[in-house]
């Protein structure tokens, strides 16, 4: 049973996904219809792109060079 939980859970993946959700929420709050500048939106967008790259790398080789066992859940 422990192996099942280990395969389905990955704290690193969970943290990365949580950060991505937070950035998506922040980007939504920085709507162009509001007073926020394009520069601030561009910064958040760049953070998101970097985070996507980090998630992709973790899925492929994040566990001692091996794919993340929870990658199907990302």
FENMOPE-V437366 format. One record per residue. N is the residue number from 1. RES is the residue in one small letter. SS is DSSP state (a for helix, b for strand, c for the rest). OMEGA is omega as a letter, one per 20 degrees, with the letter a starting at -180 (NA if undefined). Layout:
n:N res:RES ss:SS omega:OMEGA
n:N res:RES ss:SS omega:OMEGA
//
This chain:
n:1 res:x ss:c omega:r
n:2 res:x ss:a omega:r
n:3 res:x ss:a omega:r
n:4 res:x ss:a omega:r
n:5 res:x ss:a omega:r
n:6 res:x ss:a omega:a
n:7 res:x ss:a omega:a
n:8 res:x ss:a omega:a
n:9 res:x ss:c omega:r
n:10 res:x ss:c omega:a
n:11 res:x ss:a omega:r
n:12 res:x ss:a omega:r
n:13 res:x ss:a omega:a
n:14 res:x ss:a omega:r
n:15 res:x ss:a omega:r
n:16 res:x ss:a omega:a
n:17 res:x ss:a omega:r
n:18 res:x ss:a omega:r
n:19 res:x ss:a omega:r
n:20 res:x ss:a omega:r
n:21 res:x ss:a omega:r
n:22 res:x ss:a omega:r
n:23 res:x ss:a omega:r
n:24 res:x ss:a omega:r
n:25 res:x ss:a omega:r
n:26 res:x ss:a omega:r
n:27 res:x ss:a omega:r
n:28 res:x ss:a omega:r
n:29 res:x ss:a omega:a
n:30 res:x ss:c omega:a
n:31 res:x ss:c omega:r
n:32 res:x ss:c omega:r
n:33 res:x ss:c omega:r
n:34 res:x ss:c omega:a
n:35 res:x ss:c omega:a
n:36 res:x ss:c omega:a
n:37 res:x ss:c omega:r
n:38 res:x ss:a omega:a
n:39 res:x ss:a omega:r
n:40 res:x ss:a omega:r
n:41 res:x ss:a omega:a
n:42 res:x ss:a omega:r
n:43 res:x ss:a omega:r
n:44 res:x ss:a omega:r
n:45 res:x ss:a omega:r
n:46 res:x ss:a omega:r
n:47 res:x ss:a omega:r
n:48 res:x ss:a omega:a
n:49 res:x ss:a omega:r
n:50 res:x ss:a omega:r
n:51 res:x ss:a omega:r
n:52 res:x ss:a omega:r
n:53 res:x ss:a omega:r
n:54 res:x ss:a omega:r
n:55 res:x ss:a omega:r
n:56 res:x ss:a omega:r
n:57 res:x ss:a omega:r
n:58 res:x ss:a omega:r
n:59 res:x ss:a omega:a
n:60 res:x ss:a omega:a
n:61 res:x ss:a omega:a
n:62 res:x ss:c omega:a
n:63 res:x ss:b omega:a
n:64 res:x ss:c omega:r
n:65 res:x ss:c omega:a
n:66 res:x ss:b omega:r
n:67 res:x ss:c omega:r
n:68 res:x ss:c omega:a
n:69 res:x ss:c omega:r
n:70 res:x ss:c omega:a
n:71 res:x ss:a omega:r
n:72 res:x ss:a omega:a
n:73 res:x ss:a omega:a
n:74 res:x ss:c omega:NA
//
